[in-house]
Amino acid sequence: MDGDVFGELGNSAQVDSRLLQVFQKSLLQAQDILNQNRLLINEINQNQESKMPDNLSRNVGLIRELNSNIRRVVDLYADLSNSFTKSREASSEGDSSGTLKSDGKVNQKRIRSS
């Protein structure tokens, strides 16, 4: 993604707003790529059904483009996941009652009295 969302912003409201913007941007990018993939798949299928040598050889490039697009979508979702994890960690830093670890288990913190 475009950088660390949390390094640039100070307060929680700004982080939440910026995080939502980043999520929305990434999800829109992923949706655009998935729409493009749908068109590629349709063209690949048409070329396959035509059985014309030129169309079949064109499929090689189309399939490569499709694979590249799939990698891009996976990267976008991975970045979204990382951003979400960072936001959850940042929002729970001051919480002494416990935090949710990435494996879904609660990490209880003990408060020591002086």
Backbone bond lengths (Angstrom), bond angles and torsions (degrees), N, CA, C in turn:
res aa  C-N    CA-C-N  psi(-1)  N-CA   C-N-CA  omega(-1)  CA-C   N-CA-C  phi
1 M - - - 1.429 - - 1.504 109.62 -
2 D 1.314 116.37 -170.73 1.446 121.16 -172.15 1.504 114.35 -79.35
3 G 1.293 120.23 3.76 1.453 121.29 179.62 1.504 110.45 137.09
4 D 1.326 114.02 -179.43 1.450 119.96 -178.36 1.520 110.14 -79.25
5 V 1.300 116.37 115.45 1.452 122.47 -178.02 1.519 110.75 -62.09
6 F 1.318 116.98 -34.47 1.460 121.01 -170.69 1.509 113.25 -86.85
7 G 1.321 118.40 -18.75 1.446 120.24 179.08 1.519 112.22 -74.43
8 E 1.317 116.75 -24.34 1.454 121.35 -174.85 1.527 113.25 -88.78
9 L 1.301 118.30 -23.40 1.454 120.73 -168.33 1.511 112.39 -116.19
10 G 1.317 114.89 146.57 1.446 119.63 -175.97 1.503 114.83 -95.55
11 N 1.313 118.99 -59.25 1.462 118.31 -172.67 1.521 113.05 -95.70
12 S 1.309 114.90 166.20 1.460 122.59 -172.40 1.526 112.70 -63.42
13 A 1.325 117.58 -40.47 1.465 120.56 -178.74 1.523 110.58 -63.17
14 Q 1.335 116.39 -40.51 1.455 119.61 178.27 1.519 110.65 -66.93
15 V 1.319 117.30 -40.81 1.465 121.12 178.66 1.517 109.92 -61.92
16 D 1.340 117.27 -46.67 1.458 120.77 -179.98 1.522 111.17 -60.92
17 S 1.319 116.89 -44.56 1.456 121.06 -179.92 1.518 111.00 -64.62
18 R 1.311 116.30 -46.15 1.469 120.80 -179.83 1.528 110.58 -65.08
19 L 1.325 116.32 -40.96 1.454 120.88 179.66 1.532 110.66 -61.84
20 L 1.306 117.17 -43.18 1.464 120.64 177.80 1.524 111.07 -62.74
21 Q 1.327 116.73 -39.47 1.466 120.27 177.53 1.524 110.79 -63.05
22 V 1.326 116.02 -43.50 1.468 120.69 179.99 1.525 109.79 -64.67
23 F 1.332 117.49 -43.97 1.463 120.87 178.10 1.522 110.69 -59.72
24 Q 1.326 115.70 -47.84 1.458 119.78 -178.17 1.525 110.71 -61.47
25 K 1.319 116.87 -45.29 1.468 121.02 179.87 1.524 110.91 -60.78
26 S 1.323 116.46 -46.07 1.465 120.39 -178.58 1.521 111.95 -66.28
27 L 1.322 116.54 -41.05 1.464 119.32 179.56 1.526 111.39 -66.98
28 L 1.325 116.92 -36.83 1.463 119.70 176.25 1.522 111.16 -66.39
29 Q 1.336 116.80 -40.18 1.469 120.15 176.58 1.526 110.50 -61.69
30 A 1.327 116.15 -44.97 1.465 120.03 179.50 1.522 110.45 -62.06
31 Q 1.341 117.10 -42.66 1.465 120.33 -179.70 1.528 111.07 -63.84
32 D 1.324 117.11 -40.18 1.468 120.38 177.28 1.531 110.99 -61.17
33 I 1.316 116.45 -43.82 1.464 120.71 179.63 1.528 110.25 -65.36
34 L 1.335 117.06 -41.55 1.467 120.10 179.17 1.531 111.09 -65.29
35 N 1.321 117.27 -36.64 1.472 120.14 175.45 1.521 110.76 -64.48
36 Q 1.335 116.46 -40.92 1.455 120.87 176.95 1.536 109.86 -63.39
37 N 1.320 117.12 -39.40 1.468 120.86 178.21 1.520 111.23 -61.72
38 R 1.328 116.47 -39.47 1.464 119.78 178.57 1.527 109.97 -58.85
39 L 1.339 116.20 -43.46 1.462 120.09 179.04 1.530 111.24 -65.81
40 L 1.323 116.38 -40.94 1.470 120.38 177.86 1.523 110.92 -61.21
41 I 1.316 116.23 -45.17 1.472 120.46 -179.31 1.520 110.54 -62.57
42 N 1.327 116.97 -41.28 1.467 119.93 177.66 1.526 111.05 -61.50
43 E 1.336 116.06 -43.58 1.467 119.54 179.17 1.526 111.33 -66.03
44 I 1.313 116.73 -41.01 1.474 120.70 177.73 1.532 109.71 -60.11
45 N 1.317 116.69 -45.18 1.475 120.48 179.40 1.522 111.72 -62.56
46 Q 1.326 117.37 -42.92 1.467 120.82 178.77 1.529 110.82 -63.09
47 N 1.338 115.29 -42.85 1.471 118.89 178.73 1.522 110.98 -63.41
48 Q 1.311 116.75 -39.55 1.462 121.25 -179.85 1.530 110.34 -65.09
49 E 1.331 115.57 -43.05 1.467 119.54 -179.63 1.525 112.43 -66.97
50 S 1.339 116.61 -31.47 1.468 119.88 -178.75 1.531 112.29 -70.11
51 K 1.324 117.02 -27.24 1.463 123.80 -179.66 1.529 113.43 57.65
52 M 1.328 116.46 17.09 1.470 120.66 176.70 1.526 108.34 -80.05
53 P 1.338 117.03 133.47 1.468 120.24 -176.46 1.536 114.09 -54.34
54 D 1.328 117.54 -41.96 1.467 119.86 179.55 1.527 111.20 -63.29
55 N 1.320 116.57 -41.65 1.466 120.58 179.93 1.530 111.57 -68.00
56 L 1.336 115.54 -39.32 1.459 119.20 179.42 1.530 111.24 -66.21
57 S 1.331 116.41 -38.90 1.465 118.23 178.42 1.531 110.92 -71.62
58 R 1.313 117.69 -30.05 1.469 121.03 175.77 1.528 110.91 -64.25
59 N 1.329 116.49 -30.36 1.464 120.48 179.89 1.526 112.89 -60.01
60 V 1.318 117.54 -28.79 1.465 120.44 179.46 1.529 109.67 -58.70
61 G 1.319 116.51 -49.11 1.461 120.67 178.85 1.516 112.54 -66.73
62 L 1.332 116.11 -38.11 1.468 120.17 179.35 1.528 111.51 -64.95
63 I 1.324 115.86 -40.42 1.462 120.13 179.34 1.523 110.30 -67.78
64 R 1.316 117.51 -37.44 1.471 120.25 175.47 1.529 110.77 -62.33
65 E 1.328 115.73 -43.07 1.471 119.79 178.09 1.527 110.62 -63.44
66 L 1.319 116.45 -41.09 1.463 121.30 177.80 1.524 110.88 -60.67
67 N 1.330 117.09 -45.66 1.465 121.08 178.46 1.524 111.48 -62.26
68 S 1.304 116.91 -40.74 1.469 121.25 178.01 1.534 110.45 -62.90
69 N 1.312 115.79 -42.67 1.468 120.23 178.47 1.523 111.68 -63.15
70 I 1.306 116.21 -39.60 1.469 120.17 178.82 1.518 109.70 -62.83
71 R 1.332 117.34 -42.53 1.474 120.17 176.71 1.523 111.50 -60.43
72 R 1.329 116.41 -40.18 1.472 120.59 179.02 1.527 110.99 -62.95
73 V 1.331 116.94 -42.00 1.473 120.30 179.22 1.526 110.10 -65.65
74 V 1.317 117.42 -42.22 1.469 120.99 177.85 1.529 109.53 -59.84
75 D 1.326 117.36 -43.85 1.466 121.03 178.43 1.529 111.60 -62.56
76 L 1.320 116.89 -42.12 1.464 119.99 178.35 1.526 111.04 -61.61
77 Y 1.329 116.71 -44.46 1.467 119.85 179.52 1.530 111.29 -67.08
78 A 1.322 117.55 -35.79 1.466 120.47 176.95 1.526 110.29 -64.41
79 D 1.338 116.50 -42.88 1.462 120.44 177.41 1.524 111.04 -63.02
80 L 1.319 116.59 -40.68 1.466 120.23 177.05 1.520 111.16 -61.90
81 S 1.306 115.93 -43.20 1.460 120.70 179.22 1.525 110.97 -61.61
82 N 1.332 116.22 -44.76 1.460 120.49 178.72 1.524 111.42 -63.30
83 S 1.311 117.01 -42.37 1.467 120.56 178.75 1.520 110.85 -63.68
84 F 1.326 116.05 -41.19 1.463 119.40 179.19 1.520 110.54 -64.30
85 T 1.322 116.23 -43.54 1.469 120.54 178.62 1.517 110.72 -60.94
86 K 1.325 116.93 -44.62 1.461 120.36 178.32 1.520 111.16 -61.72
87 S 1.321 116.81 -39.63 1.468 119.05 -179.06 1.522 110.92 -67.18
88 R 1.324 116.64 -37.82 1.471 120.18 178.27 1.523 110.08 -66.78
89 E 1.317 116.62 -41.13 1.465 120.19 178.87 1.522 110.47 -65.61
90 A 1.327 116.70 -41.83 1.466 120.68 -179.17 1.524 111.00 -66.61
91 S 1.329 116.83 -37.61 1.461 119.41 -177.72 1.523 112.23 -75.65
92 S 1.326 117.64 -19.42 1.466 119.56 -177.94 1.523 112.81 -104.05
93 E 1.327 118.48 3.93 1.460 120.37 -177.57 1.520 112.94 -59.35
94 G 1.308 118.01 -38.80 1.453 120.38 -178.68 1.509 114.03 -87.35
95 D 1.318 117.19 -2.63 1.464 121.97 -176.20 1.522 109.94 -86.10
96 S 1.320 117.35 117.68 1.467 120.30 -177.95 1.514 112.69 -93.32
97 S 1.319 118.02 -3.17 1.465 119.74 -177.12 1.517 112.22 -81.13
98 G 1.307 118.07 -19.14 1.460 120.34 178.09 1.505 110.60 143.29
99 T 1.308 115.77 156.53 1.448 121.35 179.28 1.520 108.70 -129.22
100 L 1.311 115.02 158.14 1.447 120.99 178.76 1.518 108.34 -95.46
101 K 1.328 116.48 120.41 1.457 120.78 178.96 1.523 109.26 -80.05
102 S 1.338 115.71 166.88 1.458 120.45 -177.08 1.527 112.46 -63.00
103 D 1.335 117.70 -21.17 1.464 119.55 178.51 1.523 112.10 -87.03
104 G 1.352 116.92 4.32 1.454 121.48 176.71 1.512 114.15 89.58
105 K 1.333 118.46 -2.72 1.453 121.42 -179.19 1.523 110.00 -91.28
106 V 1.294 115.99 149.82 1.451 120.73 -179.13 1.519 109.54 -85.99
107 N 1.329 115.74 132.59 1.463 122.58 176.96 1.518 107.17 -101.06
108 Q 1.308 116.72 104.03 1.464 120.76 -178.74 1.506 110.45 -81.10
109 K 1.330 115.91 136.79 1.461 121.89 176.85 1.514 108.22 -111.34
110 R 1.337 116.31 136.04 1.458 119.89 177.52 1.516 109.04 -93.63
111 I 1.303 115.37 139.79 1.445 120.44 175.73 1.520 107.29 -99.72
112 R 1.311 115.71 121.95 1.457 120.25 -179.39 1.515 109.44 -90.58
113 S 1.316 114.94 134.15 1.462 118.78 176.16 1.520 108.97 -89.13
114 S 1.328 117.46 150.29 1.460 120.25 -178.32 1.489 112.39 -89.96
